[in-house]
Amino acid sequence: MIEEEKQSNQTKMFADLNKREIFEQAKTYAFAYADQIPEMEVFPSEESQKLLQGFDEALPKTQTSAQLVLEQLNQLGGPNTIAQTGGRYFGFVNGGALPVAVATKWLSDFWDQNGGLSLTSPINAKLEMVCEKWLRELFSLPDETVAGFVSGTSTANICGLAAARYRLLKNAGWDINVKGLNGAPKIRVIAHQEVHSSVKKGLAILGFGSENIEWIPSDDKGCLDLNHLPELDALSLVLLQAGNVNTGAFDPFSEVCDQANAVGAWVHVDGAFGLWAAACESLSYLTTGMEKATSWAVDGHKTLNTPYDCGIVLCRDEPAMISALQATADYLAFSDRREPLLYTTEMSKRSRAIELWSCLKYLGKSGVDEMITGFHLLANRLAEGLKVHDFRIINDVVFNQVLVACETEERTKDTLANIQKSGECWCGPSTWKGESVIRVSVCSWATTKEDIERTIRAFVHARN
């Protein structure tokens, strides 16, 4: 009886695959969703969120038809998505998703590749190599730079920091892979006060307690203040960022890296969304000297608009990176080619490079430049438009971030609450220099000039 039930379930699954009906059903739902994106509420209403209670059910005792699964997901889940693939979502630097990348993801999802080894996915392994080369070119990084393709910048930061820890201790005569951390020489972690929370998270995971970090002041733009940079040595790990999460400002890479390289220190750059400025002719000045660092972290799913999830760690010390993220096991069959899992924390992993390659191939250098420069121009248009209506713009809009405030703290908070309730656009809250602000991140290919004008009107209406 049990064998018959198993066979019956398997028969249903093969039928689902062969008839294609559920895939046509999913395609219909997806296209209907895409059609409504331009006018749907950017954030689901309270009424829509009540639908989520429909998922509060006991685990089914028997198999549910695939059609009913998709129907429930579409009816209850669709109205409770964030319209971040539209043009008026400006929260959390989430980016959009290029249509070609979504189509690529559909195809690669059918392939269902485990990207850990060359032997588990030759196509992923090859495209990782291609993307690694293309990224070096786009960011003007040293020829020896290697890349690991991970879930996001949080993980990319961990990988870069782990490589730094390995190399700095190895240079001091301590092999952390053999001896561990107990009794190891002390690494000096040097960071300014505006370092991103994902970097702090990575430091904590790797055992660098917050009390051991040499905190130095940031300037009024949120950048490292060179006047307070201490003398560096061969056990120093300096943390910089390309794009402050609030102001969008960039640290003084060249000056810090010159001092670090002179003494054998390690510089890691957290460039989740801002590193892409290096790929733009008119904005690359923001990253001057960044190529002198030792490791970098960046997202594809933010500024480049790949689908989630797509993060990249870049490092010009390949031996340190492979040693820090080492993976050995009797069953791991390494080929004579580059093995993806040696450059990440993961063993089994999603084949993210397929979608990344698709975006880079589709856009090319000029397309990447045009799209990202467009974010900057639209952010400036938003800032100028809000100024006309007497909103305060707190930051210099050097990249794609805009900090907005009203004449009082209370009115700023009320305005943001009204914006978020309106469904017209969505922005997030933040605090800058002790003041509550509205943070706007322009980072979607779908955002148009009309979206910006509509957003300006939404701000004005929300304040009144």
C-alpha positions in Angstrom: 0.0 0.0 0.0 2.8 2.4 1.0 4.7 1.6 -2.2 1.5 2.2 -4.2 1.0 5.6 -2.6 4.6 6.6 -3.3 4.3 5.5 -6.9 1.0 7.5 -7.1 2.6 10.7 -5.8 5.6 10.3 -8.1 3.2 9.8 -11.0 1.5 13.1 -10.1 4.8 14.9 -10.1 5.8 13.6 -13.4 2.4 14.6 -14.8 2.9 18.1 -13.4 6.2 18.3 -15.2 5.1 16.8 -18.5 1.8 18.5 -18.9 3.3 22.0 -18.3 -0.1 23.2 -16.9 1.2 24.5 -13.6 4.0 26.3 -15.4 1.5 28.0 -17.6 -0.5 28.8 -14.5 2.5 30.4 -12.8 3.3 32.3 -16.0 -0.2 33.7 -16.2 0.0 34.9 -12.6 3.5 36.3 -13.1 2.5 38.3 -16.2 -0.7 39.6 -14.5 1.5 40.8 -11.6 3.9 42.5 -13.9 1.0 44.3 -15.6 -0.3 45.7 -12.4 3.1 46.8 -11.0 3.0 50.4 -12.3 -0.2 51.2 -10.4 -0.3 48.7 -7.5 0.3 49.9 -3.9 4.0 50.0 -3.3 3.5 48.6 0.2 0.5 46.3 1.0 -2.4 47.8 2.8 -3.6 46.6 6.2 -6.6 45.0 4.4 -4.3 43.1 2.1 -2.2 41.9 5.0 -5.3 40.3 6.6 -5.2 37.8 3.8 -2.0 36.4 5.2 -4.0 34.8 7.9 -5.1 32.3 5.3 -1.7 30.6 5.6 -2.3 29.8 9.2 -3.4 26.2 8.7 -2.3 22.8 9.8 0.2 20.9 7.7 -1.9 18.9 5.2 -2.2 15.2 5.9 -2.3 14.4 2.2 -0.9 15.8 -1.0 -2.3 19.1 -2.3 -2.7 19.6 -6.0 -0.1 21.8 -7.5 -2.8 24.0 -9.1 -4.3 24.8 -5.6 -0.8 25.5 -4.2 -0.1 28.1 -6.8 -3.7 29.5 -6.6 -3.4 30.1 -2.9 0.0 31.6 -3.2 -1.1 34.0 -5.9 -4.4 35.0 -4.1 -3.0 35.5 -0.6 0.7 36.2 -1.3 0.6 38.4 -4.4 -1.3 41.3 -2.7 1.3 41.1 0.1 4.4 41.7 -1.9 6.5 44.8 -2.0 6.4 46.4 -5.4 10.2 46.8 -5.5 10.3 45.9 -9.2 8.3 49.0 -9.9 9.6 52.6 -10.1 8.5 54.1 -6.7 10.1 51.8 -4.1 13.0 53.7 -2.5 13.6 51.7 0.7 16.6 49.8 1.9 18.6 50.1 -1.3 16.8 47.0 -2.6 17.1 47.6 -6.3 14.8 46.2 -8.9 15.3 43.2 -11.2 16.1 43.6 -14.9 13.6 41.7 -17.1 16.4 39.8 -18.8 17.7 38.6 -15.4 14.2 37.5 -14.3 13.9 35.5 -17.5 17.4 34.0 -16.9 16.4 33.1 -13.4 13.3 31.2 -14.7 15.5 29.2 -17.0 18.3 28.6 -14.5 15.7 27.5 -11.9 14.7 24.8 -14.2 18.3 23.8 -14.5 18.4 23.8 -10.6 22.2 23.8 -10.5 24.3 23.3 -7.4 27.1 25.8 -8.0 29.6 24.5 -5.4 31.9 22.6 -7.8 32.8 22.5 -11.5 31.5 18.9 -11.5 28.1 19.9 -10.1 27.6 22.7 -12.5 30.1 23.3 -15.4 28.0 26.2 -16.6 28.0 28.1 -13.3 31.7 27.4 -12.9 32.5 28.9 -16.3 30.3 31.9 -15.8 31.8 32.6 -12.4 35.2 32.9 -14.2 33.7 35.2 -16.9 32.0 37.4 -14.3 35.2 37.6 -12.2 37.1 38.9 -15.3 34.3 41.3 -16.2 34.0 42.7 -12.7 37.8 43.3 -12.5 37.5 45.3 -15.7 34.4 47.3 -14.6 35.8 48.2 -11.2 39.4 48.7 -12.5 40.8 46.2 -9.9 44.2 44.5 -10.0 44.6 41.5 -12.4 45.2 39.1 -9.5 41.8 39.9 -8.0 39.5 36.8 -7.5 35.8 36.7 -6.8 33.4 34.6 -4.6 29.7 34.6 -5.4 27.6 34.6 -2.2 24.2 35.6 -1.0 24.8 39.2 -0.3 27.3 41.8 1.0 26.8 40.7 4.6 28.3 37.3 3.7 30.8 38.9 1.3 32.1 41.1 4.2 32.5 38.0 6.3 34.5 36.3 3.6 36.7 39.4 3.1 37.3 39.8 6.8 38.1 36.1 7.2 40.7 36.4 4.5 42.2 39.4 6.2 42.3 37.6 9.6 44.1 34.6 8.0 46.7 36.7 6.2 47.5 39.2 9.0 48.0 36.3 11.5 49.9 34.2 9.0 52.3 37.1 8.4 52.8 37.3 12.1 53.7 33.6 12.2 50.3 32.3 13.4 48.3 29.8 11.3 44.8 30.2 12.5 43.6 27.1 10.6 45.9 25.0 12.8 46.2 26.9 16.1 42.8 28.6 16.2 42.3 32.0 17.9 43.4 31.1 21.5 46.7 32.8 22.1 46.8 34.4 18.6 48.5 37.9 18.1 45.9 40.7 18.4 44.7 42.1 15.2 44.0 45.8 15.3 40.6 46.5 13.8 40.2 50.1 12.8 36.8 51.5 11.8 35.0 54.8 11.8 31.7 55.4 13.5 29.6 55.2 10.3 30.7 51.7 9.3 27.7 49.6 8.2 25.9 47.2 10.5 26.7 44.3 8.3 30.4 44.9 8.9 29.8 44.9 12.6 27.9 41.7 12.3 30.8 40.1 10.4 33.3 41.2 13.0 31.2 39.7 15.8 30.8 36.4 13.9 34.6 36.2 13.4 35.3 36.9 17.1 36.4 40.5 16.9 34.6 41.9 20.0 33.3 45.5 19.7 35.5 46.5 22.7 38.6 45.6 20.7 37.8 47.8 17.7 39.7 51.1 17.5 36.8 53.5 16.7 37.7 56.7 15.1 35.4 59.7 14.3 33.5 60.3 11.0 33.3 63.6 9.3 30.0 65.5 8.7 29.4 63.5 5.5 29.8 60.1 7.3 33.3 59.4 6.0 36.4 58.4 7.8 38.2 61.5 9.2 41.8 61.3 8.1 42.8 63.6 10.9 42.1 60.8 13.4 43.5 57.9 11.5 46.1 56.2 13.8 49.5 55.0 12.8 49.0 51.6 11.1 51.1 48.4 11.4 51.3 44.9 9.9 48.5 43.7 12.2 46.0 46.4 11.2 42.7 45.7 9.5 41.1 49.0 8.2 37.5 49.1 7.3 36.3 51.6 4.7 33.1 52.0 2.7 32.0 53.0 -0.8 28.7 54.6 -0.2 27.5 55.6 3.2 24.1 54.0 3.7 22.5 57.3 4.7 24.4 60.0 2.8 25.9 57.9 0.0 29.3 59.5 0.7 32.6 57.7 0.0 35.7 57.3 2.2 39.1 58.6 1.3 40.4 55.4 -0.2 43.7 56.5 -1.7 45.2 58.2 1.4 44.2 55.3 3.7 45.3 52.6 1.3 48.7 54.2 0.7 49.4 54.2 4.5 48.2 50.7 4.9 50.1 49.2 2.0 53.3 50.9 3.2 53.2 48.7 6.4 51.5 45.6 5.2 48.1 46.3 6.7 44.8 45.0 5.1 42.1 47.4 3.8 38.6 46.0 3.3 36.0 48.1 1.5 32.3 47.5 2.1 30.8 48.7 -1.2 27.3 47.1 -1.1 25.7 49.6 -3.5 28.4 52.2 -4.0 31.2 50.2 -5.5 29.3 50.3 -8.8 30.2 54.0 -9.1 33.6 52.8 -10.3 31.9 51.6 -13.4 30.5 55.0 -14.3 32.6 57.5 -16.3 31.1 60.5 -14.5 31.0 59.0 -11.0 34.3 57.0 -10.8 36.0 59.9 -9.1 34.1 58.8 -6.0 36.1 55.6 -5.8 39.5 57.0 -6.6 42.2 54.9 -4.9 39.7 52.1 -4.1 41.7 49.7 -6.2 44.5 49.9 -3.7 42.6 48.1 -1.1 43.0 44.3 -0.5 39.4 43.1 -0.5 35.9 44.4 -1.4 32.3 43.4 -1.0 29.5 44.4 -3.3 25.9 43.4 -4.2 24.5 42.6 -7.6 20.9 42.7 -6.4 21.2 46.3 -5.3 22.7 48.7 -7.9 23.1 46.2 -10.8 19.5 45.0 -10.4 20.1 41.3 -10.5 17.3 39.2 -8.8 17.9 38.2 -5.2 20.2 36.9 -4.0 23.5 38.0 -5.5 26.6 39.2 -3.5 30.2 39.2 -4.5 33.4 39.2 -2.5 36.6 40.4 -4.3 40.1 39.9 -3.0 43.5 40.4 -4.5 45.1 37.9 -2.1 43.8 34.6 -3.5 45.8 32.3 -1.2 44.5 34.1 1.9 40.9 33.8 0.6 41.1 30.1 -0.2 42.9 29.3 3.0 40.4 31.2 5.1 37.4 29.6 3.4 39.1 26.3 2.9 37.0 23.2 2.2 38.3 19.6 2.2 36.6 16.3 2.3 37.1 12.8 0.8 34.0 13.1 -1.3 34.8 16.5 -2.8 35.9 15.8 -6.3 38.0 18.8 -7.4 38.8 19.3 -11.1 41.7 21.0 -12.6 39.6 24.2 -13.0 38.5 27.0 -10.6 36.3 25.5 -7.9 33.5 28.0 -6.8 33.2 26.7 -3.2 36.8 27.6 -2.4 35.8 31.3 -2.6 32.7 31.3 -0.4 31.5 30.1 3.0 29.1 27.7 1.3 29.6 24.2 0.1 26.3 23.7 -1.8 25.2 27.0 -3.3 22.9 28.7 -5.7 24.3 29.3 -9.2 24.1 33.1 -8.9 26.7 33.8 -11.6 24.2 32.8 -14.3 21.9 35.8 -13.6 24.9 38.1 -12.9 26.4 37.1 -16.3 23.0 37.8 -17.9 22.8 41.3 -16.5 26.4 42.2 -17.5 26.1 40.6 -21.0 22.8 42.4 -21.6 23.9 45.9 -20.4 27.5 45.9 -21.4 29.9 48.6 -20.1 27.9 51.5 -21.6 24.6 50.1 -20.3 25.9 49.7 -16.7 27.2 53.2 -16.8 23.9 54.6 -18.2 21.7 52.8 -15.7 23.7 53.7 -12.6 24.4 57.3 -13.7 20.6 57.5 -14.2 20.1 56.7 -10.5 22.3 59.6 -9.6 20.5 62.0 -12.0 17.1 61.0 -10.7 18.2 61.3 -7.1 19.3 64.8 -7.8 16.1 65.6 -9.6 14.1 64.4 -6.5 16.2 66.5 -4.2 15.8 69.6 -6.3 12.1 69.1 -6.6 11.6 68.6 -2.9 13.7 71.8 -2.2 11.2 73.8 -4.3 8.5 72.7 -1.9 10.6 73.7 1.2 11.7 70.2 2.2 15.2 70.1 3.7 17.8 68.0 1.9 20.3 67.0 4.6 23.1 65.5 2.4 25.0 66.3 -0.7 23.6 64.0 -3.2 26.8 62.5 -4.5 25.4 59.2 -5.6 21.8 57.8 -5.2 20.9 58.5 -1.6 18.7 61.4 -0.5 18.0 62.4 3.1 14.9 64.5 3.6 13.5 66.3 6.6 10.7 68.8 7.3 11.0 71.9 9.5 10.3 69.9 12.7 11.1 66.4 14.0 7.4 65.6 14.5 6.4 66.7 11.1 9.1 64.6 9.5 7.8 61.5 11.3 4.2 62.3 10.4 5.1 62.9 6.7 6.9 59.6 6.5 4.0 57.8 8.1 1.6 59.3 5.6 3.9 58.4 2.7 4.1 54.8 3.8 0.4 54.5 4.3 -0.4 56.1 0.9 0.9 53.2 -1.2 2.0 55.8 -3.7 5.7 55.3 -2.9 7.7 53.9 -0.1 10.7 55.3 1.8 12.4 54.3 5.0 13.2 56.1 8.2 16.7 56.8 9.5 18.5 59.0 11.9 21.3 61.4 10.9 23.3 63.3 13.5 20.5 62.7 16.0 17.7 63.9 13.7 15.0 61.8 12.3 15.1 61.8 8.5 13.4 60.2 5.5 15.8 58.1 3.5 15.3 57.7 -0.2 17.4 55.3 -2.2 17.0 55.5 -6.0 18.2 52.2 -7.4 15.7 50.6 -9.8 16.0 50.4 -13.5 12.2 50.9 -13.6 12.2 54.4 -12.0 11.4 57.1 -14.5 11.3 60.9 -14.4 7.5 60.6 -14.1 8.0 58.3 -11.0 10.1 61.0 -9.5 7.5 63.8 -10.2 4.8 61.5 -8.7 7.0 60.9 -5.7 7.5 64.6 -5.2 3.7 65.1 -5.2 3.3 62.3 -2.7 5.7 64.0 -0.4 3.9 67.3 -0.6 0.5 65.7 -0.1 1.8 63.6 2.9 3.1 66.7 4.6 -0.1 68.7 4.3 
